[in-house]
Amino acid sequence: MDTRVITVVGIGADGWEGLAEESREAVRRAEVLFGNDRQLGLVPVEEPERVSWPSPLLPALPGLLEKYADREVAVLASGDPMFHGIGSTLAEMLGPDRLRVLPRPSSASLACARLGWPLDRVDVLSIVGRPAAVLNAAVAPGRRLLVLGAGREAPIIVGALLSGRGFGPSRMTVLCDLGAAEETVQRGVAEDWTEPAASALTLTAVECVPGPDAAPLPRTAGLPDDAYEHDGQITKSEVRAVTLSRLAPLPGELLWDVGAGTGSVAIEWARAHPSCAAVAIESSAGRAERIGRNAAALGVPGVRVVEGEAPDALDGLPAPDAVFIGGGLTRAGLLERCWDALKPGGRLVANAVTLESEARLVAARAERGGELVRVAVERAGRLGGFTAWRPALPVTLWTVRKDPA
């Protein structure tokens, strides 16, 4: 088994001159030096064999590491390798004991130093290889954002997204080539931003300022129903809030939303924490497409949408920490399949409106335990010249936790 340690060297825009002697020595000692073309061009040392990263990188990475497994390898990374960098990928792939990481200040640290912002009170997001829609969940009055990448068009993309959410007056500062002699700073407001950045090495700092048409949304469960594009097939706001409280999302956990409809439960699960993941399973092609649009609009474009009918559509999905069944309860084998896939200690919540699906939940509770709760919501509405309560259909919720292994 190969136990050779790979050295990961953080290098800034100031290049070789900005490296500590320990980092320089690691590069000199290497037999093979990995990095992108820009990073490799910053190193004047000629001895190591230089290998430029292929595109796409991740599928090729295991083969590259295997090819050079018997040689001394160093990897160049921008700034702090463990901050949205190759160091994190290598640590997951090889384990931390196989790495020696020599970091430089991250671009976020340098930006906050220039702006006088406390880094611990700033939301840092990356649109490098990710949809810009990830910003939608972070935009809120008074928040400060640092947006990493992607390329010279990044500030135009960020400005357009902010304006589309009603945050056109937001102040933007675009910092390029942080730490280099040619470092530049541009300032303006989102709704007026039309110029590309001076360099592809760009970071966009945002101070969120709402305009008169902004409609900020909280991170809490139970968003208004009109926050979603839907055809009526949606878990209503009040019931959704109760459902999410019982699903109890924790950082890093995965949810299956079975019979997802609009995808509202999966989306609000994913909004609970940036590390929460969700798979929305929906048999209707039109609704499946709508889930994707809703997820992007609400800042969680990483929600995976699987078009197909459960239980067959569940084949090959990673085991969930929680399952929500919002439709299809009477389908043969669905409940059993979800239960079997659920991780030990995981939670299952199923909602029923019809007598037939409610009977299925009563039988399931008799078999597996758990708790049954009925939620009834009434809204005030006009009745002639007066106001009266209009009840919605009551919803029965079954909540059960799988015993730890």
PAKOLGU-793302 format. One record per atom (N, C-alpha, C): x, y, z. Coordinates in steps of 0.1 Angstrom, whole numbers, padded with zeros to 4 digits, always signed. Layout:
N
XYZ;...
This chain:
405
+0009-0012+0000;+0000+0000+0000;+0009+0012+0000;+0006+0022-0009;+0014+0034-0010;+0011+0043+0001;+0021+0048+0009;+0019+0057+0020;+0027+0070+0017;+0032+0072+0005;+0040+0084+0002;+0031+0097+0005;+0037+0107+0011;+0030+0119+0014;+0031+0129+0002;+0020+0135-0001;+0019+0145-0012;+0019+0159-0005;+0028+0168-0010;+0028+0181-0004;+0020+0191-0013;+0011+0198-0006;+0002+0207-0013;+0006+0221-0009;+0011+0229-0019;+0016+0242-0017;+0007+0253-0021;+0002+0261-0012;-0006+0273-0016;+0003+0284-0022;-0002+0289-0033;+0006+0300-0040;-0004+0311-0043;+0000+0323-0040;-0008+0334-0043;-0005+0341-0056;-0012+0352-0059;-0010+0359-0072;+0004+0365-0072;+0010+0367-0061;+0024+0372-0060;+0034+0362-0063;+0030+0349-0066;+0039+0339-0071;+0050+0335-0062;+0061+0332-0068;+0073+0326-0061;+0078+0335-0050;+0078+0348-0053;+0083+0358-0043;+0075+0358-0030;+0062+0354-0031;+0054+0354-0019;+0054+0342-0011;+0061+0331-0016;+0062+0319-0009;+0072+0319+0003;+0068+0313+0014;+0078+0310+0025;+0089+0301+0020;+0100+0301+0027;+0111+0292+0023;+0107+0277+0024;+0099+0274+0033;+0094+0260+0035;+0087+0256+0022;+0078+0264+0017;+0071+0261+0005;+0080+0260-0007;+0089+0269-0008;+0099+0269-0020;+0107+0256-0019;+0111+0252-0008;+0119+0240-0007;+0111+0228-0010;+0098+0228-0007;+0090+0216-0011;+0088+0215-0026;+0088+0226-0033;+0087+0226-0048;+0100+0222-0053;+0112+0227-0048;+0125+0223-0053;+0127+0208-0052;+0122+0202-0041;+0125+0188-0038;+0116+0179-0046;+0105+0184-0051;+0095+0175-0058;+0101+0170-0071;+0097+0158-0075;+0101+0152-0088;+0090+0155-0098;+0078+0156-0093;+0066+0160-0102;+0058+0171-0095;+0055+0181-0103;+0047+0193-0098;+0034+0194-0106;+0023+0192-0099;+0010+0194-0105;+0005+0208-0103;-0004+0213-0112;-0010+0226-0111;-0016+0230-0124;-0024+0241-0124;-0029+0246-0136;-0018+0254-0143;-0021+0257-0156;-0010+0264-0163;-0006+0277-0157;-0015+0285-0151;-0012+0297-0145;-0003+0295-0133;-0006+0286-0125;+0002+0283-0113;+0016+0278-0116;+0016+0269-0126;+0029+0264-0130;+0038+0275-0135;+0032+0285-0142;+0039+0296-0148;+0045+0305-0137;+0040+0304-0125;+0046+0313-0114;+0058+0307-0108;+0062+0295-0111;+0073+0288-0105;+0085+0288-0114;+0096+0294-0110;+0108+0295-0119;+0117+0282-0118;+0115+0274-0108;+0123+0262-0107;+0120+0252-0118;+0131+0247-0124;+0129+0239-0136;+0130+0224-0133;+0135+0220-0122;+0138+0206-0119;+0126+0197-0120;+0115+0200-0113;+0104+0190-0113;+0097+0188-0127;+0093+0176-0130;+0085+0174-0142;+0071+0181-0139;+0067+0189-0148;+0054+0197-0147;+0043+0190-0154;+0032+0188-0146;+0020+0182-0151;+0008+0191-0149;+0002+0196-0160;-0009+0205-0160;-0022+0197-0158;-0031+0202-0149;-0043+0195-0147;-0051+0193-0159;-0057+0182-0162;-0066+0180-0173;-0080+0185-0170;-0088+0187-0180;-0102+0191-0178;-0111+0181-0184;-0121+0175-0177;-0124+0177-0163;-0113+0170-0154;-0111+0176-0142;-0100+0171-0134;-0104+0159-0125;-0116+0160-0119;-0119+0149-0109;-0119+0135-0115;-0125+0133-0127;-0124+0119-0132;-0110+0114-0134;-0101+0123-0138;-0087+0119-0141;-0078+0118-0129;-0082+0124-0118;-0073+0126-0107;-0068+0112-0101;-0077+0102-0099;-0071+0090-0093;-0061+0083-0103;-0063+0084-0116;-0053+0078-0125;-0040+0086-0125;-0040+0099-0124;-0028+0107-0123;-0020+0103-0110;-0027+0102-0099;-0020+0099-0087;-0014+0085-0087;-0021+0076-0094;-0016+0063-0095;-0003+0062-0104;-0004+0070-0115;+0007+0070-0124;+0020+0075-0118;+0019+0085-0109;+0031+0090-0103;+0033+0086-0088;+0027+0075-0084;+0027+0070-0070;+0041+0068-0065;+0050+0064-0073;+0064+0061-0068;+0073+0073-0069;+0068+0085-0071;+0076+0097-0072;+0072+0107-0062;+0082+0116-0059;+0079+0127-0049;+0070+0138-0056;+0058+0140-0051;+0048+0148-0058;+0045+0160-0049;+0045+0172-0056;+0040+0184-0050;+0028+0189-0059;+0018+0196-0052;+0007+0201-0059;+0005+0216-0056;+0004+0224-0066;+0002+0238-0064;-0013+0241-0063;-0017+0250-0054;-0031+0254-0052;-0031+0269-0050;-0042+0275-0053;-0044+0289-0052;-0046+0293-0037;-0038+0301-0031;-0040+0305-0017;-0040+0294-0007;-0051+0293+0000;-0053+0282+0010;-0058+0270+0003;-0051+0259+0002;-0056+0247-0005;-0068+0241+0001;-0071+0243+0014;-0082+0237+0020;-0094+0246+0020;-0094+0257+0013;-0105+0267+0011;-0110+0266-0003;-0120+0258-0006;-0125+0256-0020;-0114+0252-0029;-0105+0244-0024;-0093+0241-0032;-0090+0226-0034;-0080+0223-0041;-0076+0209-0044;-0072+0201-0032;-0068+0209-0021;-0064+0202-0009;-0075+0194-0003;-0087+0200-0003;-0099+0194+0003;-0102+0181-0005;-0101+0182-0018;-0104+0170-0027;-0094+0159-0024;-0081+0162-0023;-0071+0152-0020;-0073+0146-0006;-0077+0154+0004;-0079+0149+0017;-0090+0139+0018;-0101+0141+0010;-0112+0132+0010;-0108+0119+0002;-0100+0121-0008;-0096+0109-0017;-0085+0101-0010;-0075+0107-0004;-0064+0100+0001;-0063+0098+0017;-0070+0107+0023;-0070+0108+0038;-0060+0118+0042;-0062+0125+0053;-0053+0136+0058;-0039+0132+0061;-0037+0119+0064;-0023+0114+0067;-0014+0114+0055;-0020+0114+0043;-0012+0114+0031;-0008+0127+0026;-0012+0138+0033;-0010+0151+0028;-0002+0160+0038;+0006+0168+0032;+0013+0179+0040;+0009+0192+0033;+0001+0200+0040;-0004+0212+0034;+0003+0225+0039;+0008+0233+0029;+0015+0245+0032;+0007+0257+0027;-0002+0263+0035;-0012+0273+0030;-0006+0287+0029;-0012+0294+0020;-0011+0309+0019;-0024+0315+0024;-0025+0328+0026;-0038+0334+0029;-0048+0332+0018;-0060+0329+0021;-0070+0326+0011;-0074+0340+0005;-0081+0339-0007;-0086+0351-0013;-0096+0358-0004;-0104+0350+0004;-0113+0356+0013;-0107+0364+0024;-0096+0359+0029;-0088+0366+0039;-0083+0379+0034;-0077+0378+0022;-0071+0390+0016;-0082+0401+0013;-0093+0396+0008;-0104+0406+0005;-0109+0413+0018;-0111+0405+0028;-0116+0411+0041;-0105+0421+0047;-0093+0417+0044;-0082+0426+0049;-0083+0440+0041;-0086+0439+0028;-0087+0451+0020;-0099+0459+0024;-0110+0452+0027;-0123+0459+0029;-0126+0463+0044;-0118+0457+0053;-0120+0459+0067;-0132+0452+0072;-0136+0440+0066;-0147+0432+0070;-0142+0421+0079;-0150+0418+0090;-0146+0406+0098;-0151+0394+0090;-0141+0385+0088;-0144+0373+0079;-0154+0364+0086;-0155+0364+0099;-0164+0355+0106;-0179+0359+0104;-0181+0371+0099;-0194+0376+0097;-0198+0378+0082;-0191+0371+0074;-0193+0372+0059;-0197+0358+0054;-0206+0358+0045;-0209+0345+0038;-0200+0344+0025;-0193+0333+0025;-0184+0331+0013;-0190+0320+0004;-0191+0324-0008;-0198+0314-0018;-0189+0313-0030;-0189+0302-0037;-0182+0300-0049;-0191+0297-0061;-0188+0304-0072;-0196+0301-0084;-0186+0295-0095;-0175+0290-0090;-0165+0283-0098;-0170+0269-0100;-0175+0266-0112;-0180+0252-0115;-0193+0250-0108;-0200+0260-0104;-0213+0259-0097;-0223+0269-0103;-0236+0266-0103;-0245+0276-0108;-0245+0289-0099;-0246+0300-0105;-0247+0313-0098;-0259+0313-0089;-0269+0305-0092;-0281+0304-0083;-0279+0301-0069;-0267+0296-0065;-0264+0293-0051;-0264+0306-0043;-0263+0318-0050;-0263+0331-0043;-0277+0334-0038;-0288+0328-0044;-0301+0332-0041;-0305+0329-0026;-0299+0319-0020;-0303+0316-0006;-0295+0325+0003;-0285+0332-0001;-0276+0340+0008;-0280+0355+0007;-0287+0359-0003;-0291+0373-0004;-0301+0377+0006;-0297+0386+0015;-0306+0391+0025;-0302+0405+0030;-0311+0413+0034;-0308+0427+0038;-0296+0428+0048;-0286+0436+0044;-0275+0438+0054;-0264+0428+0054;-0266+0417+0046;-0256+0407+0046;-0244+0411+0037;-0233+0406+0041;-0221+0408+0033;-0217+0394+0027;-0214+0394+0014;-0211+0382+0006;-0197+0384+0000;-0190+0373-0001;-0178+0372-0009;-0180+0361-0019;-0180+0365-0032;-0183+0355-0043;-0170+0352-0050;-0166+0340-0050;-0154+0335-0057;-0156+0332-0071;-0148+0337-0081;-0149+0334-0095;-0162+0339-0101;-0165+0334-0112;-0158+0325-0121;-0155+0333-0134;-0142+0338-0135;-0138+0345-0147;-0142+0359-0147;-0138+0366-0158;-0140+0381-0159;-0155+0385-0159;-0164+0375-0163;-0178+0378-0163;-0185+0377-0150;-0178+0373-0139;-0184+0370-0126;-0192+0382-0121;-0186+0395-0120;-0194+0406-0115;-0206+0409-0123;-0206+0407-0136;-0218+0409-0144;-0229+0399-0140;-0225+0387-0138;-0234+0376-0134;-0240+0379-0120;-0231+0383-0111;-0236+0386-0097;-0245+0398-0097;-0242+0409-0104;-0250+0420-0105;-0264+0418-0110;-0265+0409-0121;-0277+0406-0127;-0286+0398-0117;-0280+0388-0110;-0287+0380-0101;-0293+0389-0089;-0285+0397-0084;-0289+0406-0073;-0301+0415-0078;-0300+0421-0090;-0310+0429-0095;-0323+0421-0097;-0322+0409-0102;-0333+0401-0104;-0341+0397-0091;-0334+0398-0080;-0340+0395-0067;-0345+0408-0060;-0344+0419-0067;-0348+0431-0061;-0337+0438-0052;-0325+0434-0054;-0314+0439-0046;-0305+0447-0055;-0310+0454-0065;-0302+0462-0074;-0294+0473-0067;-0298+0479-0056;-0290+0489-0050;-0278+0484-0042;-0276+0471-0042;-0265+0465-0034;-0251+0470-0039;-0242+0473-0030;-0229+0478-0033;-0220+0466-0036;-0212+0468-0047;-0203+0457-0052;-0189+0463-0052;-0179+0455-0048;-0165+0458-0049;-0159+0445-0056;-0152+0447-0067;-0146+0437-0074;-0131+0438-0073;-0125+0427-0067;-0111+0427-0064;-0104+0417-0073;-0094+0421-0080;-0087+0412-0089;-0072+0410-0086;-0067+0398-0088;-0052+0396-0086;-0048+0400-0072;-0056+0396-0062;-0053+0399-0048;-0039+0395-0044;-0031+0404-0039;-0018+0401-0034;-0007+0403-0045;-0011+0405-0057;-0001+0408-0068;+0002+0423-0069;+0013+0426-0076;+0016+0440-0078;+0005+0447-0087;-0002+0439-0096;-0012+0445-0105;-0026+0443-0099;-0027+0442-0086;-0040+0441-0079;-0049+0453-0083;-0062+0451-0085;-0071+0462-0089;-0084+0461-0081;-0090+0472-0079;-0103+0473-0072;-0112+0481-0080;-0125+0476-0082;-0135+0484-0089;-0147+0484-0080;-0155+0495-0080;-0166+0497-0071;-0178+0502-0079;-0190+0498-0075;-0202+0502-0081;-0214+0496-0074;-0226+0496-0081;-0238+0490-0076;-0243+0480-0086;-0250+0470-0080;-0254+0458-0088;-0262+0462-0101;-0272+0471-0099;-0281+0473-0110;-0274+0481-0122;-0263+0487-0119;-0256+0494-0129;-0243+0487-0135;-0241+0475-0130;-0228+0468-0133;-0229+0461-0147;-0221+0466-0156;-0220+0460-0170;-0206+0456-0174;-0196+0460-0166;-0182+0458-0171;-0177+0445-0165;-0169+0437-0174;-0162+0425-0169;-0151+0429-0159;-0147+0420-0151;-0136+0423-0142;-0123+0425-0150;-0113+0431-0143;-0100+0434-0150;-0092+0421-0152;-0095+0410-0144;-0088+0398-0145;-0097+0386-0142;-0093+0374-0147;-0101+0362-0144;-0099+0358-0129;-0089+0363-0123;-0087+0360-0108;-0095+0371-0100;-0107+0368-0099;-0116+0379-0094;-0124+0374-0082;-0127+0383-0073;-0136+0381-0062;-0145+0392-0061;-0158+0390-0060;-0168+0400-0059;-0174+0401-0045;-0172+0413-0039;-0177+0415-0025;-0190+0423-0027;-0200+0418-0019;-0214+0424-0020;-0218+0428-0006;-0224+0441-0005;-0231+0445+0006;-0246+0446+0002;-0254+0436+0007;-0268+0435+0002;-0277+0446+0006;-0283+0453-0003;-0292+0464+0000;-0305+0462-0008;-0316+0460-0001;-0328+0457-0009;-0334+0469-0015;-0340+0467-0027;-0348+0478-0033;-0362+0477-0029;-0371+0485-0034;-0385+0485-0030;-0392+0473-0034;-0388+0465-0044;-0395+0453-0049;-0389+0441-0043;-0379+0442-0034;-0373+0430-0029;-0382+0422-0020;-0381+0409-0020;-0390+0401-0011;-0381+0390-0004;-0373+0394+0006;-0364+0385+0012;-0371+0373+0018;-0365+0362+0018;-0371+0349+0023;-0362+0344+0035;-0368+0340+0046;-0360+0334+0057;-0355+0320+0054;-0346+0316+0062;-0341+0302+0061;-0350+0292+0068;-0359+0297+0076;-0367+0288+0084;-0377+0281+0075;-0382+0269+0080;-0392+0261+0072;-0405+0268+0071;-0413+0265+0061;-0426+0270+0059;-0426+0283+0051;-0419+0284+0040;-0419+0295+0032;-0433+0297+0026;-0437+0309+0022;-0450+0312+0016;-0452+0303+0004;-0464+0298+0002;-0466+0290-0010;-0463+0297-0023;-0465+0310-0023;-0462+0317-0036;-0447+0320-0038;-0439+0315-0029;-0424+0315-0032;-0421+0304-0042;-0430+0295-0045;-0428+0284-0054;-0437+0285-0067;-0431+0281-0078;-0439+0278-0090;-0446+0265-0088;-0459+0265-0088;-0466+0252-0086;-0479+0251-0093;-0485+0239-0094;-0498+0237-0100;-0508+0233-0090;-0506+0236-0077;-0515+0232-0067;-0510+0220-0059;-0501+0212-0065;-0495+0200-0059;-0483+0204-0050;-0487+0210-0038;-0476+0215-0030;-0480+0212-0015;-0471+0208-0007;-0473+0207+0007;-0474+0221+0013;-0486+0225+0018;-0489+0239+0022;-0479+0243+0033;-0478+0257+0034;-0468+0263+0042;-0468+0258+0056;-0480+0258+0063;-0481+0254+0077;-0477+0239+0079;-0483+0231+0070;-0480+0217+0071;-0465+0214+0068;-0460+0221+0059;-0446+0220+0055;-0437+0223+0067;-0440+0233+0074;-0432+0237+0086;-0432+0226+0096;-0444+0220+0099;-0445+0209+0108;-0437+0197+0103;-0439+0194+0090;-0432+0183+0084;-0417+0184+0086;-0411+0196+0082;-0397+0198+0083;-0392+0197+0098;-0400+0202+0107;-0396+0201+0121;-0394+0186+0125;-0403+0177+0120;-0402+0163+0123;-0391+0156+0115;-0388+0160+0103;-0377+0155+0096;-0364+0159+0102;-0364+0170+0109;-0352+0175+0117;-0339+0174+0110;-0337+0182+0099;-0325+0182+0092;-0313+0186+0100;-0302+0179+0099;-0289+0182+0105;-0279+0184+0094;-0269+0192+0097;-0258+0195+0087;-0252+0182+0082;-0251+0181+0068;-0245+0170+0062;-0254+0158+0059;-0267+0159+0062;-0276+0148+0060;-0282+0149+0047;-0287+0137+0042;-0294+0135+0029;-0309+0131+0031;-0317+0138+0024;-0332+0135+0024;-0336+0129+0011;-0345+0120+0011;-0353+0116+0000;-0367+0122+0001;-0371+0130-0009;-0384+0135-0010;-0392+0128-0020;-0400+0118-0016;-0407+0109-0025;-0421+0114-0029;-0423+0115-0042;-0436+0121-0046;-0435+0136-0044;-0424+0142-0049;-0420+0155-0044;-0429+0167-0049;-0437+0165-0060;-0446+0175-0064;-0439+0188-0068;-0439+0198-0060;-0432+0210-0062;-0418+0210-0058;-0414+0200-0049;-0401+0200-0044;-0399+0208-0031;-0410+0213-0025;-0408+0223-0015;-0402+0217-0002;-0404+0204+0001;-0398+0199+0013;-0383+0196+0011;-0380+0191-0001;-0366+0189-0004;-0358+0202-0004;-0364+0212-0010;-0358+0226-0011;-0356+0232+0003;-0366+0231+0011;-0364+0237+0025;-0355+0229+0033;-0354+0216+0031;-0344+0208+0038;-0330+0213+0034;-0328+0215+0021;-0315+0219+0016;-0311+0233+0020;-0321+0242+0022;-0319+0255+0027;-0315+0256+0042;-0318+0245+0049;-0315+0245+0063;-0301+0246+0067;-0292+0241+0058;-0277+0242+0060;-0271+0240+0047;-0260+0247+0044;-0253+0245+0031;-0249+0231+0028;-0246+0223+0039;-0242+0209+0036;-0253+0199+0036;-0265+0203+0037;-0277+0194+0036;-0279+0191+0021;-0282+0179+0018;-0284+0174+0004;-0298+0168+0004;-0304+0168-0008;-0317+0163-0010;-0319+0157-0024;-0327+0146-0025;-0331+0140-0038;-0346+0141-0038;-0351+0147-0049;-0365+0148-0051;-0370+0138-0062;-0378+0129-0058;-0383+0119-0068;-0397+0122-0072;-0399+0124-0085;-0412+0128-0090;-0415+0121-0103;-0427+0116-0105;-0430+0108-0117;-0434+0117-0128;-0439+0129-0126;-0444+0138-0136;-0432+0146-0142;-0431+0145-0155;-0420+0152-0162;-0421+0167-0160;-0433+0172-0161;-0435+0187-0160;-0432+0191-0145;-0436+0184-0136;-0433+0187-0122;-0418+0186-0119;-0412+0176-0124;-0398+0174-0122;-0390+0186-0127;-0393+0191-0139;-0387+0203-0144;-0390+0215-0135;-0402+0215-0130;-0405+0227-0121;-0397+0226-0108;-0395+0214-0103;-0387+0213-0091;-0373+0219-0093;-0367+0216-0104;-0354+0222-0107;-0354+0237-0108;-0364+0243-0114;-0365+0257-0114;-0367+0263-0100;-0376+0257-0092;-0378+0262-0078;-0365+0261-0070;-0358+0250-0072;-0345+0248-0064;-0335+0259-0067;-0334+0262-0080;-0325+0273-0084;-0329+0286-0079;-0342+0289-0080;-0347+0302-0076;-0346+0305-0061;-0346+0294-0054;-0345+0295-0039;-0331+0292-0034;-0321+0291-0043;-0307+0291-0039;-0301+0277-0036;-0308+0267-0040;-0303+0253-0037;-0303+0245-0050;-0296+0250-0061;-0296+0243-0073;-0290+0229-0073;-0284+0225-0062;-0278+0212-0060;-0288+0201-0057;-0301+0205-0054;-0311+0195-0052;-0312+0186-0064;-0310+0173-0062;-0311+0164-0073;-0325+0160-0076;-0329+0160-0089;-0342+0156-0093;-0342+0143-0100;-0349+0133-0096;-0350+0120-0103;-0364+0119-0108;-0365+0118-0121;-0378+0117-0127;-0382+0102-0129;-0392+0098-0122;-0396+0084-0123;-0405+0080-0111;-0411+0069-0112;-0421+0064-0102;-0415+0055-0092;-0416+0059-0079;-0411+0051-0068;-0421+0039-0066;-0416+0028-0062;-0402+0025-0057;-0391+0023-0067;-0395+0020-0080;-0384+0016-0089;-0374+0028-0091;-0379+0040-0090;-0370+0052-0092;-0360+0053-0081;-0361+0046-0070;-0352+0047-0059;-0339+0039-0061;-0339+0030-0071;-0328+0022-0074;-0315+0030-0076;-0304+0026-0068;-0291+0032-0070;-0289+0045-0063;-0299+0050-0056;-0298+0063-0048;-0290+0060-0035;-0282+0070-0031;-0275+0068-0018;-0284+0067-0007;-0281+0060+0004;-0290+0058+0015;-0293+0071+0022;-0305+0073+0025;-0309+0086+0031;-0308+0086+0046;-0306+0098+0052;-0307+0100+0067;-0321+0103+0071;-0330+0107+0061;-0344+0110+0064;-0351+0108+0051;-0364+0104+0052;-0373+0102+0040;-0386+0109+0043;-0391+0116+0033;-0404+0122+0034;-0412+0116+0022;-0424+0111+0025;-0433+0105+0015;-0445+0114+0015;-0445+0122+0004;-0456+0131+0002;-0467+0126-0007;-0464+0115-0014;-0474+0110-0024;-0471+0095-0027;-0480+0088-0031;-0478+0074-0035;-0478+0064-0023;-0484+0068-0012;-0483+0059+0000;-0490+0045-0003;-0501+0045-0011;-0508+0033-0014;-0502+0024-0024;-0490+0029-0030;-0484+0021-0040;-0477+0009-0034;-0478-0002-0039;-0473-0015-0034;-0458-0014-0032;-0453-0017-0020;-0439-0018-0017;-0432-0005-0015;-0438+0007-0016;-0431+0019-0015;-0427+0022-0001;-0436+0021+0008;-0432+0024+0022;-0421+0015+0027;-0422+0002+0024;-0412-0008+0028;-0399-0005+0022;-0399-0001+0009;-0386+0001+0003;-0379+0013+0009;-0387+0024+0012;-0381+0036+0019;-0376+0032+0033;-0383+0024+0040;-0379+0020+0053;-0366+0012+0053;-0365+0003+0044;-0353-0006+0043;-0341+0003+0039;-0343+0013+0030;-0331+0021+0026;-0327+0031+0037;-0335+0034+0046;-0332+0045+0056;-0321+0040+0065;-0312+0049+0067;-0300+0046+0076;-0305+0044+0090;-0298+0035+0098;-0301+0034+0112;-0301+0047+0119;-0311+0050+0127;-0312+0062+0134;-0319+0073+0126;-0322+0070+0113;-0329+0080+0104;-0343+0081+0107;-0349+0092+0102;-0363+0096+0104;-0371+0094+0091;-0383+0089+0093;-0393+0088+0081;-0405+0096+0085;-0410+0105+0076;-0422+0112+0078;-0431+0110+0066;-0443+0106+0068;-0452+0104+0057;-0465+0112+0059;-0470+0119+0049;-0482+0127+0050;-0494+0120+0042;-0506+0121+0048;-0517+0115+0042;-0529+0124+0042;-0536+0125+0031;-0549+0133+0031;-0561+0124+0029;-0560+0114+0021;-0571+0105+0018;-0573+0094+0029;-0585+0089+0030;-0587+0078+0040;-0579+0066+0037;-0577+0063+0024;-0569+0051+0020;-0554+0053+0024;-0548+0064+0022;-0534+0066+0026;-0533+0067+0041;-0543+0073+0047;-0543+0074+0062;-0544+0060+0068;-0552+0051+0062;-0553+0037+0067;-0539+0030+0066;-0532+0034+0056;-0518+0028+0054;-0509+0033+0065;-0511+0045+0069;-0502+0050+0080;-0506+0044+0094;-0519+0042+0096;-0523+0035+0108;-0518+0021+0109;-0518+0014+0098;-0512+0001+0098;-0497+0001+0100;-0490+0011+0094;-0476+0012+0095;-0472+0015+0110;-0480+0023+0116;-0477+0027+0130;-0479+0014+0139;-0489+0006+0136;-0491-0006+0144;-0480-0015+0143;-0473-0015+0131;-0462-0024+0128;-0449-0019+0133;-0446-0006+0132;-0433-0001+0135;-0432+0010+0146;-0444+0014+0151;-0444+0024+0162;-0444+0038+0155;-0439+0047+0163;-0439+0061+0158;-0451+0069+0163;-0454+0080+0157;-0464+0089+0162;-0473+0094+0151;-0486+0094+0153;-0495+0100+0144;-0500+0113+0149;-0500+0123+0140;-0505+0136+0143;-0514+0141+0132;-0525+0148+0135;-0533+0154+0124;-0532+0169+0125;-0529+0175+0114;-0528+0190+0113;-0540+0195+0105;-0547+0204+0111;-0558+0211+0104;-0556+0226+0104;-0557+0232+0093;-0554+0246+0091;-0567+0253+0085;-0570+0264+0091;-0581+0272+0086;-0576+0286+0083;-0581+0292+0072;-0577+0305+0069;-0590+0314+0068;-0588+0326+0073;-0600+0336+0072;-0601+0340+0057;-0614+0341+0053;-0617+0345+0039;-0631+0352+0039;-0633+0359+0028;-0646+0366+0026;-0657+0356+0025;-0668+0360+0031;-0681+0353+0030;-0692+0363+0029;-0695+0367+0016;-0704+0378+0014;-0698+0391+0019;-0704+0398+0028;-0699+0410+0033;-0691+0408+0046;-0690+0395+0050;-0683+0392+0063;-0671+0384+0060;-0665+0379+0071;-0653+0371+0071;-0656+0358+0078;-0651+0347+0073;-0654+0334+0079;-0641+0325+0077;-0641+0315+0086;-0630+0305+0085;-0632+0295+0073;-0622+0293+0065;-0623+0283+0055;-0613+0272+0057;-0617+0260+0061;-0608+0249+0065;-0602+0243+0052;-0589+0240+0053;-0582+0232+0043;-0584+0217+0047;-0581+0208+0038;-0582+0194+0042;-0572+0191+0052;-0576+0183+0063;-0566+0180+0073;-0556+0170+0068;-0544+0170+0073;-0533+0162+0069;-0528+0154+0081;-0527+0141+0079;-0522+0132+0089;-0507+0129+0087;-0499+0131+0097;-0485+0129+0096;-0481+0117+0105;-0473+0108+0099;-0467+0097+0107;-0452+0100+0108;-0447+0099+0120;-0433+0102+0122;-0427+0090+0129;-0416+0084+0124;-0410+0072+0130;-0395+0073+0128;-0388+0069+0139;-0373+0068+0138;-0369+0054+0138;-0359+0051+0129;-0354+0037+0128;-0344+0035+0139;-0345+0024+0145;-0336+0021+0156;-0321+0021+0151;-0312+0026+0159;-0298+0026+0156;-0293+0011+0154;-0283+0009+0146;-0279-0005+0144;-0272-0010+0157;
